[in-house]
Amino acid sequence: MARFMDVHEGFVGVTEEQLREAHERDLANEGAEGVHFERAWLDPEAGKVFCLSSGPSKEAVMRVHEKSGHPTAEVYELPVEVE
């Protein structure tokens, strides 16, 4: 499975609870696309949300976000990782 990081804009002032609700919608919709959302991060001042996921393709990640109500076209595959 490939790993992906995606970026959402327009989340200025969003709370941790609202982020959790959006993440839970992704979790509810991920199975049909073979995607798993691992984590989400929020910068409420900049209005950006970052999501880490694994799945078969960036298009699959985009379809889950679309179905969950927070679409994004900014999805990056992460083929290289260091610890």
C-alpha positions in Angstrom: 0.0 0.0 0.0 1.2 3.5 -0.8 1.1 6.3 1.7 -0.3 9.7 1.1 -0.4 13.2 2.7 -3.2 15.5 1.6 -3.9 19.1 2.4 -7.2 20.9 2.9 -7.7 24.7 2.9 -10.5 26.8 4.4 -10.6 25.4 7.9 -9.9 28.7 9.7 -11.3 28.5 13.3 -12.1 24.8 13.1 -12.0 23.1 16.5 -10.4 19.8 17.5 -13.9 18.3 17.9 -14.9 19.4 14.3 -11.6 17.9 13.0 -12.4 14.7 14.8 -15.9 14.6 13.3 -14.5 15.1 9.8 -11.9 12.4 10.4 -14.6 10.0 11.6 -16.5 10.6 8.3 -13.4 9.6 6.4 -13.1 6.4 8.6 -16.7 5.6 7.9 -16.2 5.9 4.1 -12.7 4.6 3.6 -13.5 0.9 3.3 -15.2 1.0 -0.1 -12.0 2.5 -1.6 -9.4 0.3 0.3 -8.0 3.4 2.0 -7.1 3.9 5.6 -6.8 7.3 7.2 -4.2 7.1 9.9 -4.0 10.7 11.3 -5.1 14.2 10.8 -3.5 17.5 11.9 -5.1 21.0 12.0 -3.7 24.5 11.9 -6.8 26.5 12.7 -5.1 29.9 12.3 -3.8 29.0 8.8 -7.0 27.1 8.0 -5.2 24.0 6.9 -5.8 20.3 7.6 -3.3 17.6 6.8 -4.3 13.9 6.5 -2.0 10.9 6.4 -3.4 7.8 4.8 -2.6 4.6 3.0 -4.3 3.1 0.0 -4.2 2.0 -3.6 -4.0 5.4 -5.2 -4.3 9.2 -4.7 -7.6 9.1 -6.6 -9.0 6.7 -4.1 -8.0 9.1 -1.3 -9.7 11.9 -3.1 -12.9 10.0 -3.6 -13.2 9.2 0.1 -12.7 12.9 1.0 -15.2 13.9 -1.6 -17.8 11.4 -0.2 -17.0 12.6 3.3 -17.8 16.2 2.4 -14.3 17.8 2.4 -12.8 17.3 -1.1 -9.2 18.2 -1.9 -7.1 17.9 -5.1 -3.9 18.3 -3.1 -2.8 14.7 -2.4 0.9 13.7 -2.4 2.2 10.1 -2.5 5.0 9.6 0.0 7.3 7.0 -1.6 10.4 7.8 0.6 10.4 7.7 4.4 13.2 8.0 7.0 13.1 7.7 10.8 
